Amino acid sequence: MTIAIGRVGAVLSLLLSLSGCSGLFHSNARPEEVYYLRAAPVPAGSAPVAASLRFNRPSADPGLQSAQIMLVKPDRLMSFFLTARWPASPSSIIETLSVEKLRGSGLWQSVADSTSPFPSDYILLVNIRRFEADYTGGRVAPEIHVVLDCIVGRREGRDVIRSF
């Protein structure tokens, strides 16, 4: 009985290994491409502020919550690339790049992301209104649109310092 089970197992493993060579598991689908963004170098600039800043997790308008790359076609049709995506949602990308740029600027005593347990003097709120590739101009390369609404405020008292 155990010899018969061993033979059946051997035959099954041989068939499975041969199916890999035969192209049974072959796919013609294009592999998914992941587009990664990096922050540009920070130019030398203003004098540092003796205060800390916390970058809250950005909110995003409808359709911008996923890692799919949104594109706008003629007649204002919205779609997504099938075989391409960002490495994370636009909220995560904007938070990571912004914290990196703000820390690298040297303008703040400290810059914390949304997961930081430490209190800060100021808070930066961001809403992502546009984060898309626009193909309506008839060009081969798309025009890229990123529109952010930002508010800087004091943590204590919740006073708005500036909106941009």
C-alpha positions in Angstrom: 0.0 0.0 0.0 2.8 2.5 0.9 4.7 1.5 -2.2 1.6 2.4 -4.4 1.2 5.8 -2.6 4.9 6.5 -3.2 4.6 5.7 -6.9 1.5 7.9 -7.3 3.4 10.7 -5.5 6.5 10.2 -7.7 4.3 10.3 -10.9 2.5 13.5 -9.7 5.7 15.3 -8.9 7.1 14.3 -12.3 4.0 15.6 -14.1 4.1 18.9 -12.1 7.8 19.4 -12.9 7.2 18.7 -16.6 4.2 21.1 -16.7 6.6 23.9 -15.7 8.8 23.1 -18.7 5.9 22.8 -21.1 4.8 26.4 -20.8 1.6 25.4 -19.0 2.2 28.3 -16.5 3.2 30.8 -19.2 1.6 34.3 -19.3 1.6 36.8 -22.1 0.5 39.6 -19.7 3.0 42.5 -19.4 4.7 42.6 -16.1 3.6 45.4 -13.8 5.8 48.5 -13.7 6.3 50.5 -10.5 7.1 54.2 -10.8 9.1 55.7 -7.9 9.4 59.4 -7.2 12.4 61.0 -5.4 12.7 64.4 -3.8 14.9 67.0 -5.6 17.9 68.3 -3.8 17.2 71.1 -1.3 18.6 74.4 -2.3 20.5 76.5 0.3 18.2 79.1 1.7 16.7 80.9 4.7 17.6 80.9 8.3 16.3 78.0 10.4 13.3 78.4 12.7 13.7 77.3 16.3 10.5 75.2 16.1 9.3 71.7 15.3 6.9 70.7 12.6 4.6 67.7 12.3 3.5 66.7 8.8 0.0 65.1 9.2 -1.0 62.3 6.8 -2.4 63.9 3.7 -6.0 63.4 2.7 -6.8 62.8 -1.0 -9.7 63.7 -3.2 -11.9 60.8 -4.6 -10.0 58.5 -7.0 -6.6 59.3 -5.5 -6.6 56.9 -2.6 -5.0 53.9 -4.4 -1.6 53.2 -5.8 -2.9 53.1 -9.3 -1.7 55.9 -11.6 -4.7 58.1 -12.6 -4.8 59.4 -16.1 -7.1 61.9 -17.8 -8.1 61.3 -21.4 -9.8 63.6 -23.9 -13.4 64.5 -23.0 -12.3 64.6 -19.3 -12.5 60.8 -19.0 -10.7 59.4 -16.0 -8.9 56.0 -16.2 -5.9 54.1 -14.7 -2.9 52.5 -16.2 -3.4 48.7 -16.1 0.2 47.6 -15.8 1.7 50.5 -13.9 1.3 51.9 -10.4 3.0 53.9 -7.7 4.8 52.1 -4.9 2.2 53.3 -2.5 -0.9 55.6 -2.4 -0.4 59.3 -3.3 -0.9 60.2 0.4 2.0 58.0 1.4 4.2 59.3 -1.4 3.5 63.0 -0.7 4.1 62.5 3.0 7.4 60.7 2.5 8.7 63.2 0.0 7.5 66.2 1.9 9.1 65.0 5.2 12.3 64.3 3.4 12.4 67.8 1.8 11.4 69.6 5.0 14.1 67.7 7.0 16.7 68.3 4.3 15.9 72.0 4.2 17.4 72.7 7.6 14.6 75.3 8.2 13.1 73.4 11.2 14.5 72.3 14.4 12.8 69.0 13.8 10.3 67.5 11.3 8.1 64.6 12.2 5.8 62.4 10.1 2.3 61.5 11.0 3.3 58.4 13.0 5.6 60.4 15.4 4.6 60.2 19.1 6.4 63.5 19.8 4.5 66.8 20.1 5.4 69.7 17.7 5.0 73.4 17.7 3.4 73.5 14.2 1.3 71.2 12.1 1.1 71.0 8.3 -2.1 69.7 6.8 -2.2 68.7 3.1 -5.0 67.7 0.8 -4.2 66.2 -2.6 -6.5 67.6 -5.2 -4.8 66.3 -8.3 -2.1 63.7 -8.9 -2.5 62.5 -12.5 -1.1 62.1 -16.0 -3.0 64.2 -18.5 -3.1 62.9 -22.0 -5.6 65.5 -23.4 -3.0 67.7 -25.1 -2.3 65.1 -27.9 1.3 64.8 -26.9 3.1 61.4 -26.6 4.3 62.3 -23.1 1.6 63.3 -20.6 1.4 66.5 -18.7 1.7 65.7 -15.0 -0.6 67.6 -12.6 -0.1 67.7 -8.9 -2.2 70.1 -6.9 -1.9 70.4 -3.1 -3.9 72.5 -0.7 -1.8 73.2 2.4 -2.4 74.7 5.8 0.2 75.5 8.5 -1.0 76.0 12.0 0.1 76.2 15.6 -0.6 73.0 17.5 -1.5 74.9 20.6 -4.7 76.9 20.0 -5.1 75.5 16.5 -4.4 79.0 15.0 -3.9 79.0 11.2 -0.6 80.6 10.2 -0.8 80.3 6.5 -2.8 78.6 3.7 -1.3 77.9 0.3 
